[in-house]
Amino acid sequence: MTEIDSELDKISDRILYWRQEQGLSRYELAELSGVAVSTVHKVETRQMTPSIAVVLKLAHGLGRRPAEILAEGTPEVTVSIQRAGDRLTTTASSGQFERLSAELVAGEMEVWRVTLKPAVASGSPLRFDGEVFIACDIGELSVEIGGQEHVLGVGDVAHFKATHPFTYRNDSDGPTRFLLVATLPAELRSVVEAHATTVSKA
């Protein structure tokens, strides 16, 4: 990571910290700042490099001076509350993905509730230095972990080190729903988010 990347991460962390400190949802901050909700989300999750205009608008919406966003030091967020209306939910032809975890600065855990339609797979294998927990609560889910196939039914769980490459798919005739929890390095959080929302047909 370059020094510029590190500074951009700190800007994202400050914006997230001040929004949560004031009890604002992403929608409320977007309204106060005059930017799109998706812009707030992408800045906070480091999916975009904000322009100077966006930084100025967000500073205004947060009631902060622009210089504060560029100041030294990163605030620490150890508690994060996310309201139901502020949850990231993506509905695609393949199913639905709900991100249940809230945002923490330097947080390592992602929690998703995934609903897959029949004959849908996760795509290319994921592999990282962390852990994964999968719990099936509707239908059946086929999970391949390190080259081994496992079929999870209702109430079944899989917990494994993600150093084993893994994929999942719905081979059944009906929808399947499962909880996906993963601990992973910060640089992979946006990758997992993108991976979860761009599934492919099996």
Backbone hydrogen bonds in HBPLUS format (Angstrom, degrees):
<---DONOR---> <-ACCEPTOR-->    atom                        ^
c    i                          cat <-CA-CA->   ^        H-A-AA   ^      H-
h    n   atom  resd res      DA  || num        DHA   H-A  angle D-A-AA Bond
n    s   type  num  typ     dist DA aas  dist angle  dist       angle   num
A0006-SER N   A0002-THR O   3.01 MM   4  6.30 155.3  2.07 147.5 154.4     1
A0007-GLU N   A0003-GLU O   3.02 MM   4  6.30 152.4  2.10 144.8 151.5     2
A0008-LEU N   A0004-ILE O   2.93 MM   4  6.22 155.7  1.99 151.9 158.8     3
A0009-ASP N   A0005-ASP O   2.95 MM   4  6.21 150.8  2.04 147.3 155.1     4
A0010-LYS N   A0006-SER O   3.11 MM   4  6.42 149.1  2.21 141.3 149.3     5
A0011-ILE N   A0007-GLU O   3.05 MM   4  6.40 149.9  2.14 146.0 153.8     6
A0012-SER N   A0008-LEU O   3.09 MM   4  6.39 161.6  2.12 149.1 153.2     7
A0013-ASP N   A0009-ASP O   2.89 MM   4  6.15 156.6  1.95 148.2 155.1     8
A0014-ARG N   A0010-LYS O   2.91 MM   4  6.15 156.2  1.97 149.1 154.5     9
A0015-ILE N   A0011-ILE O   3.08 MM   4  6.31 166.3  2.10 154.5 157.6    10
A0016-LEU N   A0012-SER O   3.03 MM   4  6.22 166.0  2.05 151.8 155.7    11
A0017-TYR N   A0013-ASP O   2.86 MM   4  6.01 164.3  1.88 149.5 154.4    12
A0018-TRP N   A0014-ARG O   2.87 MM   4  6.04 172.3  1.87 158.1 159.3    13
A0019-ARG N   A0015-ILE O   3.02 MM   4  6.10 155.0  2.08 145.7 152.9    14
A0020-GLN N   A0016-LEU O   3.03 MM   4  6.23 169.2  2.05 155.2 157.7    15
A0021-GLU N   A0017-TYR O   2.83 MM   4  5.96 152.8  1.90 148.6 157.5    16
A0022-GLN N   A0018-TRP O   3.13 MM   4  6.21 145.2  2.25 138.7 145.6    17
A0024-LEU N   A0019-ARG O   3.03 MM   5  5.36 165.4  2.05 158.1 153.9    18
A0023-GLY N   A0020-GLN O   3.02 MM   3  4.87 155.1  2.08  99.4 107.2    19
A0029-LEU N   A0025-SER O   3.04 MM   4  6.33 162.6  2.07 153.0 157.1    20
A0030-ALA N   A0026-ARG O   2.91 MM   4  6.06 157.4  1.96 147.4 154.1    21
A0031-GLU N   A0027-TYR O   2.98 MM   4  6.26 155.3  2.04 148.4 154.7    22
A0032-LEU N   A0028-GLU O   2.98 MM   4  6.24 160.6  2.02 149.4 154.4    23
A0033-SER N   A0029-LEU O   2.87 MM   4  5.95 142.6  2.01 145.7 156.0    24
A0034-GLY N   A0030-ALA O   2.83 MM   4  5.75 132.0  2.06 144.6 155.2    25
A0035-VAL N   A0030-ALA O   3.16 MM   5  5.02 152.6  2.24 136.1 141.6    26
A0039-THR N   A0036-ALA O   3.00 MM   3  5.16 130.4  2.25  98.9 112.2    27
A0040-VAL N   A0036-ALA O   3.30 MM   4  6.80 154.2  2.37 150.0 155.2    28
A0041-HIS N   A0037-VAL O   3.02 MM   4  6.34 165.9  2.04 155.0 158.7    29
A0042-LYS N   A0038-SER O   2.90 MM   4  6.05 162.3  1.93 145.7 150.4    30
A0043-VAL N   A0039-THR O   2.92 MM   4  6.07 156.7  1.97 151.8 157.8    31
A0044-GLU N   A0040-VAL O   2.99 MM   4  6.14 168.4  2.01 153.9 157.2    32
A0045-THR N   A0041-HIS O   3.00 MM   4  6.12 147.3  2.11 147.1 155.9    33
A0047-GLN N   A0042-LYS O   2.73 MM   5  4.69 150.3  1.82 147.9 151.5    34
A0046-ARG N   A0043-VAL O   3.27 MM   3  5.11 164.6  2.30 102.7 105.9    35
A0055-VAL N   A0051-SER O   3.02 MM   4  6.35 163.2  2.05 154.5 158.9    36
A0056-LEU N   A0052-ILE O   2.92 MM   4  6.15 160.3  1.96 151.5 156.7    37
A0057-LYS N   A0053-ALA O   2.97 MM   4  6.20 155.9  2.03 146.0 152.6    38
A0058-LEU N   A0054-VAL O   2.88 MM   4  6.09 162.1  1.91 154.7 159.3    39
A0059-ALA N   A0055-VAL O   2.92 MM   4  6.07 157.7  1.97 148.3 154.7    40
A0060-HIS N   A0056-LEU O   3.02 MM   4  6.21 157.1  2.07 144.3 150.3    41
A0061-GLY N   A0057-LYS O   2.92 MM   4  6.18 160.2  1.96 148.4 153.8    42
A0062-LEU N   A0058-LEU O   2.95 MM   4  6.13 140.3  2.11 143.7 153.9    43
A0064-ARG N   A0059-ALA O   2.81 MM   5  4.93 166.9  1.82 154.9 152.1    44
A0063-GLY N   A0060-HIS O   3.02 MM   3  5.01 152.8  2.10 101.3 109.9    45
A0068-GLU N   A0065-ARG O   2.86 MM   3  5.47 143.2  2.00 117.6 127.7    46
A0069-ILE N   A0066-PRO O   3.12 MM   3  5.51 132.2  2.36 106.3 117.6    47
A0070-LEU N   A0067-ALA O   3.16 MM   3  5.20 130.4  2.42  95.2 108.1    48
A0071-ALA N   A0068-GLU O   3.20 MM   3  4.92 161.0  2.24  97.5 103.0    49
A0086-ASP N   A0083-ARG O   2.90 MM   3  5.34 156.6  1.95 115.1 123.0    50
A0087-ARG N   A0084-ALA O   3.32 MM   3  5.50 165.8  2.34 110.8 112.3    51
A0099-ARG N   A0088-LEU O   2.88 MM  11  5.39 173.6  1.88 168.0 169.7    52
A0090-THR N   A0097-PHE O   2.84 MM   7  5.16 164.5  1.86 151.3 156.3    53
A0097-PHE N   A0090-THR O   2.83 MM   7  5.16 157.7  1.88 151.2 158.7    54
A0092-ALA N   A0095-GLY O   2.79 MM   3  5.30 173.9  1.80 172.6 173.2    55
A0095-GLY N   A0092-ALA O   3.12 MM   3  5.30 145.9  2.24 103.9 113.2    56
A0117-LYS N   A0094-SER O   2.81 MM  23  5.54 162.6  1.84 161.5 156.7    57
A0096-GLN N   A0115-THR O   2.84 MM  19  5.02 144.4  1.97 134.3 146.1    58
A0115-THR N   A0096-GLN O   2.79 MM  19  5.02 167.5  1.80 155.7 157.8    59
A0098-GLU N   A0113-ARG O   2.91 MM  15  5.07 161.9  1.94 144.7 150.6    60
A0113-ARG N   A0098-GLU O   2.79 MM  15  5.07 155.6  1.85 145.3 153.7    61
A0100-LEU N   A0111-VAL O   2.70 MM  11  5.26 144.0  1.83 139.1 149.8    62
A0101-SER N   A0111-VAL O   3.36 MM  10  4.95 149.1  2.47 132.8 129.7    63
A0107-GLY N   A0104-LEU O   3.02 MM   3  4.71 151.9  2.10 122.3 114.9    64
A0184-LEU N   A0108-GLU O   2.61 MM  76  5.13 154.9  1.67 148.7 155.3    65
A0110-GLU N   A0182-ALA O   2.72 MM  72  5.20 155.8  1.78 154.2 162.8    66
A0182-ALA N   A0110-GLU O   2.87 MM  72  5.20 157.8  1.92 149.2 155.8    67
A0112-TRP N   A0180-LEU O   2.79 MM  68  5.05 161.7  1.82 148.8 155.2    68
A0180-LEU N   A0112-TRP O   2.76 MM  68  5.05 171.0  1.77 156.1 159.0    69
A0114-VAL N   A0178-PHE O   2.87 MM  64  5.46 166.8  1.89 170.5 169.3    70
A0178-PHE N   A0114-VAL O   2.88 MM  64  5.46 155.0  1.95 152.1 160.2    71
A0116-LEU N   A0176-THR O   2.77 MM  60  5.34 159.7  1.81 163.7 168.1    72
A0176-THR N   A0116-LEU O   2.96 MM  60  5.34 157.3  2.02 150.2 157.7    73
A0119-ALA N   A0170-ASN O   2.87 MM  51  5.45 131.4  2.11 149.7 158.4    74
A0202-ALA N   A0119-ALA O   3.30 MM  83  5.71 170.3  2.31 128.0 130.6    75
A0170-ASN N   A0120-VAL O   2.87 MM  50  5.50 155.9  1.93 156.0 163.9    76
A0121-ALA N   A0200-SER O   3.02 MM  79  5.71 164.6  2.05 164.0 169.0    77
A0200-SER N   A0121-ALA O   3.21 MM  79  5.71 142.7  2.36 144.2 153.4    78
A0122-SER N   A0168-TYR O   2.86 MM  46  5.52 145.2  1.98 171.5 171.2    79
A0126-LEU N   A0166-PHE O   3.07 MM  40  5.52 162.6  2.10 149.5 150.0    80
A0166-PHE N   A0126-LEU O   2.98 MM  40  5.52 152.2  2.06 146.1 154.2    81
A0128-PHE N   A0162-ALA O   2.96 MM  34  5.39 156.6  2.02 124.3 130.8    82
A0162-ALA N   A0130-GLY O   2.78 MM  32  5.36 166.6  1.80 137.8 141.9    83
A0183-THR N   A0131-GLU O   2.95 MM  52  5.33 156.7  2.01 145.6 152.3    84
A0132-VAL N   A0160-PHE O   2.86 MM  28  5.48 155.0  1.92 161.2 169.1    85
A0160-PHE N   A0132-VAL O   2.94 MM  28  5.48 157.0  1.99 152.9 160.6    86
A0133-PHE N   A0181-VAL O   2.72 MM  48  4.99 156.7  1.77 153.6 157.9    87
A0181-VAL N   A0133-PHE O   2.81 MM  48  4.99 168.5  1.83 156.5 159.7    88
A0134-ILE N   A0158-ALA O   2.77 MM  24  5.12 160.3  1.81 153.7 160.3    89
A0158-ALA N   A0134-ILE O   2.78 MM  24  5.12 149.3  1.88 146.6 155.7    90
A0135-ALA N   A0179-LEU O   2.99 MM  44  5.12 154.1  2.06 141.0 149.0    91
A0179-LEU N   A0135-ALA O   2.82 MM  44  5.12 158.2  1.87 146.6 151.1    92
A0136-CYS N   A0156-ASP O   3.04 MM  20  5.76 162.7  2.07 169.4 174.3    93
A0155-GLY N   A0136-CYS O   2.83 MM  19  5.71 162.7  1.86 156.7 155.9    94
A0137-ASP N   A0177-ARG O   2.96 MM  40  5.86 168.9  1.97 152.3 155.9    95
A0138-ILE N   A0177-ARG O   3.23 MM  39  4.90 146.3  2.35 143.9 138.3    96
A0177-ARG N   A0138-ILE O   2.93 MM  39  4.90 154.2  2.00 127.0 132.3    97
A0141-LEU N   A0152-LEU O   2.89 MM  11  5.10 156.7  1.95 145.1 152.7    98
A0152-LEU N   A0141-LEU O   2.73 MM  11  5.10 173.1  1.74 157.8 156.5    99
A0142-SER N   A0169-ARG O   2.95 MM  27  5.31 163.6  1.98 169.1 167.4   100
A0169-ARG N   A0142-SER O   2.87 MM  27  5.31 144.9  2.00 150.0 159.0   101
A0143-VAL N   A0150-HIS O   2.71 MM   7  5.17 170.6  1.72 163.5 166.4   102
A0150-HIS N   A0143-VAL O   2.80 MM   7  5.17 142.4  1.95 144.2 156.7   103
A0144-GLU N   A0167-THR O   2.96 MM  23  5.32 158.4  2.01 141.5 148.6   104
A0167-THR N   A0144-GLU O   3.02 MM  23  5.32 146.5  2.14 141.4 151.4   105
A0145-ILE N   A0148-GLN O   2.84 MM   3  5.26 153.0  1.91 154.0 153.7   106
A0148-GLN N   A0145-ILE O   3.05 MM   3  5.26 167.6  2.07 114.2 117.5   107
A0146-GLY N   A0165-PRO O   2.83 MM  19  5.20 171.1  1.84 157.9 160.7   108
A0156-ASP N   A0153-GLY O   2.96 MM   3  5.40 163.6  1.98 134.0 137.8   109
A0164-HIS N   A0161-LYS O   3.20 MM   3  6.22 170.2  2.21 122.6 125.2   110
A0188-LEU N   A0185-PRO O   2.97 MM   3  5.59 156.0  2.03 118.1 125.7   111
A0189-ARG N   A0186-ALA O   3.17 MM   3  5.38 158.9  2.22 108.6 114.9   112
A0192-VAL N   A0188-LEU O   2.95 MM   4  6.22 159.3  1.99 159.2 162.7   113
A0193-GLU N   A0189-ARG O   3.05 MM   4  6.30 158.5  2.10 145.7 152.1   114
A0194-ALA N   A0190-SER O   2.95 MM   4  6.13 160.0  1.99 144.3 149.0   115
A0195-HIS N   A0191-VAL O   2.83 MM   4  6.00 156.4  1.88 147.3 154.9   116
A0196-ALA N   A0192-VAL O   2.84 MM   4  6.00 155.5  1.90 150.9 156.5   117
A0197-THR N   A0194-ALA O   3.20 MM   3  5.29 135.2  2.41  96.6 108.6   118
A0198-THR N   A0195-HIS O   3.36 MM   3  5.40 168.5  2.37 104.4 107.5   119
